[in-house]
Amino acid sequence: MDNINLVFEALSSTPRRKILNYLSATSLTAGEIAERFEMSKPAMSKHLKILQTANLINGEKKGQFMHYSLNRDNLVTSLHDFTANLCPVGSVLKKESKKMADDNEGS
């Protein structure tokens, strides 16, 4: 499955969109995220794994806790690539951009 499909699969769930919102301003531990939901730990772990697989969040082990943070670069890049491909002029602009990059390399 390509990255954009993973992103849309991840964003298709209300709990996962809420997790992204909680992580929008700060990193949180898995426990801090779980406190905000009424779901089992295995269900929360599954949601976090889907978000990590889509590369929308990063997980970092600090001591005995896993800390999660938003991967802003990937989210913006994935959505930009998607909209550029959907937009009627997007593919033309991407081709022009590629040509400019190729021309600059040749200079």
Phi and psi in degrees as GROMACS dihedral restraints (atoms count N, CA, C in turn):
[ dihedral_restraints ]
;  ai    aj    ak    al  type     phi  dphi    fc
    3     4     5     6     1   -76.9    20    10
    4     5     6     7     1   165.5    20    10
    6     7     8     9     1   -57.4    20    10
    7     8     9    10     1   -43.3    20    10
    9    10    11    12     1   -64.8    20    10
   10    11    12    13     1   -35.0    20    10
   12    13    14    15     1   -66.9    20    10
   13    14    15    16     1   -38.5    20    10
   15    16    17    18     1   -63.3    20    10
   16    17    18    19     1   -40.0    20    10
   18    19    20    21     1   -63.2    20    10
   19    20    21    22     1   -47.4    20    10
   21    22    23    24     1   -68.3    20    10
   22    23    24    25     1   -34.4    20    10
   24    25    26    27     1   -62.1    20    10
   25    26    27    28     1   -44.5    20    10
   27    28    29    30     1   -63.8    20    10
   28    29    30    31     1   -40.8    20    10
   30    31    32    33     1   -77.2    20    10
   31    32    33    34     1    -8.6    20    10
   33    34    35    36     1   -75.0    20    10
   34    35    36    37     1    -9.6    20    10
   36    37    38    39     1  -105.5    20    10
   37    38    39    40     1   129.6    20    10
   39    40    41    42     1   -59.8    20    10
   40    41    42    43     1   -46.3    20    10
   42    43    44    45     1   -59.2    20    10
   43    44    45    46     1   -38.3    20    10
   45    46    47    48     1   -69.2    20    10
   46    47    48    49     1   -36.3    20    10
   48    49    50    51     1   -65.7    20    10
   49    50    51    52     1   -37.1    20    10
   51    52    53    54     1   -65.7    20    10
   52    53    54    55     1   -40.4    20    10
   54    55    56    57     1   -59.6    20    10
   55    56    57    58     1   -45.0    20    10
   57    58    59    60     1   -60.1    20    10
   58    59    60    61     1   -39.1    20    10
   60    61    62    63     1   -64.7    20    10
   61    62    63    64     1   -42.5    20    10
   63    64    65    66     1   -62.1    20    10
   64    65    66    67     1   -33.4    20    10
   66    67    68    69     1   -87.3    20    10
   67    68    69    70     1     0.4    20    10
   69    70    71    72     1   -66.1    20    10
   70    71    72    73     1   -25.8    20    10
   72    73    74    75     1  -118.8    20    10
   73    74    75    76     1   -13.2    20    10
   75    76    77    78     1  -157.2    20    10
   76    77    78    79     1   161.0    20    10
   78    79    80    81     1   -87.6    20    10
   79    80    81    82     1   150.8    20    10
   81    82    83    84     1  -137.7    20    10
   82    83    84    85     1   153.4    20    10
   84    85    86    87     1   -78.0    20    10
   85    86    87    88     1   163.9    20    10
   87    88    89    90     1   -57.8    20    10
   88    89    90    91     1   -39.9    20    10
   90    91    92    93     1   -64.1    20    10
   91    92    93    94     1   -41.1    20    10
   93    94    95    96     1   -65.3    20    10
   94    95    96    97     1   -36.2    20    10
   96    97    98    99     1   -68.8    20    10
   97    98    99   100     1   -47.2    20    10
   99   100   101   102     1   -60.3    20    10
  100   101   102   103     1   -32.7    20    10
  102   103   104   105     1   -59.2    20    10
  103   104   105   106     1   -23.5    20    10
  105   106   107   108     1   -90.7    20    10
  106   107   108   109     1     1.4    20    10
  108   109   110   111     1  -131.3    20    10
  109   110   111   112     1   152.5    20    10
  111   112   113   114     1  -103.6    20    10
  112   113   114   115     1    80.8    20    10
  114   115   116   117     1  -150.9    20    10
  115   116   117   118     1   161.8    20    10
  117   118   119   120     1   -69.5    20    10
  118   119   120   121     1   158.7    20    10
  120   121   122   123     1   -61.3    20    10
  121   122   123   124     1   -41.5    20    10
  123   124   125   126     1   -61.5    20    10
  124   125   126   127     1   -37.5    20    10
  126   127   128   129     1   -66.5    20    10
  127   128   129   130     1   -42.0    20    10
  129   130   131   132     1   -63.6    20    10
  130   131   132   133     1   -43.1    20    10
  132   133   134   135     1   -59.4    20    10
  133   134   135   136     1   -39.4    20    10
  135   136   137   138     1   -63.5    20    10
  136   137   138   139     1   -44.6    20    10
  138   139   140   141     1   -61.8    20    10
  139   140   141   142     1   -44.6    20    10
  141   142   143   144     1   -63.9    20    10
  142   143   144   145     1   -38.7    20    10
  144   145   146   147     1   -64.0    20    10
  145   146   147   148     1   -41.6    20    10
  147   148   149   150     1   -63.4    20    10
  148   149   150   151     1   -42.4    20    10
  150   151   152   153     1   -65.4    20    10
  151   152   153   154     1   -37.2    20    10
  153   154   155   156     1   -70.0    20    10
  154   155   156   157     1   -41.1    20    10
  156   157   158   159     1   -61.2    20    10
  157   158   159   160     1   -36.2    20    10
  159   160   161   162     1   -78.4    20    10
  160   161   162   163     1    -2.4    20    10
  162   163   164   165     1    63.0    20    10
  163   164   165   166     1    30.9    20    10
  165   166   167   168     1   -90.6    20    10
  166   167   168   169     1   -23.9    20    10
  168   169   170   171     1  -131.6    20    10
  169   170   171   172     1   157.6    20    10
  171   172   173   174     1  -113.6    20    10
  172   173   174   175     1   142.2    20    10
  174   175   176   177     1  -117.3    20    10
  175   176   177   178     1   133.5    20    10
  177   178   179   180     1  -134.0    20    10
  178   179   180   181     1   124.9    20    10
  180   181   182   183     1   -78.3    20    10
  181   182   183   184     1   122.2    20    10
  183   184   185   186     1  -126.0    20    10
  184   185   186   187     1   106.9    20    10
  186   187   188   189     1    66.9    20    10
  187   188   189   190     1  -127.3    20    10
  189   190   191   192     1   -95.4    20    10
  190   191   192   193     1     2.3    20    10
  192   193   194   195     1  -114.3    20    10
  193   194   195   196     1   146.8    20    10
  195   196   197   198     1   -97.1    20    10
  196   197   198   199     1   124.0    20    10
  198   199   200   201     1  -105.5    20    10
  199   200   201   202     1   132.7    20    10
  201   202   203   204     1  -112.7    20    10
  202   203   204   205     1   143.4    20    10
  204   205   206   207     1  -142.1    20    10
  205   206   207   208     1   158.2    20    10
  207   208   209   210     1   -73.0    20    10
  208   209   210   211     1   136.2    20    10
  210   211   212   213     1   -96.0    20    10
  211   212   213   214     1    83.2    20    10
  213   214   215   216     1   -60.4    20    10
  214   215   216   217     1   -40.6    20    10
  216   217   218   219     1   -60.1    20    10
  217   218   219   220     1   -44.8    20    10
  219   220   221   222     1   -68.2    20    10
  220   221   222   223     1   -40.9    20    10
  222   223   224   225     1   -61.7    20    10
  223   224   225   226     1   -47.8    20    10
  225   226   227   228     1   -65.2    20    10
  226   227   228   229     1   -44.6    20    10
  228   229   230   231     1   -63.4    20    10
  229   230   231   232     1   -45.1    20    10
  231   232   233   234     1   -62.4    20    10
  232   233   234   235     1   -45.1    20    10
  234   235   236   237     1   -69.3    20    10
  235   236   237   238     1   -36.0    20    10
  237   238   239   240     1   -64.3    20    10
  238   239   240   241     1   -46.2    20    10
  240   241   242   243     1   -60.1    20    10
  241   242   243   244     1   -41.4    20    10
  243   244   245   246     1   -63.0    20    10
  244   245   246   247     1   -49.5    20    10
  246   247   248   249     1   -67.8    20    10
  247   248   249   250     1   -32.9    20    10
  249   250   251   252     1   -64.8    20    10
  250   251   252   253     1   -34.9    20    10
  252   253   254   255     1   -76.6    20    10
  253   254   255   256     1   -29.2    20    10
  255   256   257   258     1   -78.9    20    10
  256   257   258   259     1   -37.7    20    10
  258   259   260   261     1   -62.8    20    10
  259   260   261   262     1   132.5    20    10
  261   262   263   264     1   -55.6    20    10
  262   263   264   265     1   -34.0    20    10
  264   265   266   267     1   -95.1    20    10
  265   266   267   268     1    -5.8    20    10
  267   268   269   270     1   -59.0    20    10
  268   269   270   271     1   -46.5    20    10
  270   271   272   273     1   -65.9    20    10
  271   272   273   274     1   -35.0    20    10
  273   274   275   276     1   -64.5    20    10
  274   275   276   277     1   -44.2    20    10
  276   277   278   279     1   -65.8    20    10
  277   278   279   280     1   -38.6    20    10
  279   280   281   282     1   -64.3    20    10
  280   281   282   283     1   -39.6    20    10
  282   283   284   285     1   -64.3    20    10
  283   284   285   286     1   -41.7    20    10
  285   286   287   288     1   -63.9    20    10
  286   287   288   289     1   -41.5    20    10
  288   289   290   291     1   -63.0    20    10
  289   290   291   292     1   -43.3    20    10
  291   292   293   294     1   -61.9    20    10
  292   293   294   295     1   -42.2    20    10
  294   295   296   297     1   -62.7    20    10
  295   296   297   298     1   -43.1    20    10
  297   298   299   300     1   -61.0    20    10
  298   299   300   301     1   -41.8    20    10
  300   301   302   303     1   -63.5    20    10
  301   302   303   304     1   -43.0    20    10
  303   304   305   306     1   -63.2    20    10
  304   305   306   307     1   -42.1    20    10
  306   307   308   309     1   -62.8    20    10
  307   308   309   310     1   -40.0    20    10
  309   310   311   312     1   -67.4    20    10
  310   311   312   313     1   -32.8    20    10
  312   313   314   315     1   -69.0    20    10
  313   314   315   316     1   -33.4    20    10
  315   316   317   318     1   -76.8    20    10
  316   317   318   319     1   -14.7    20    10
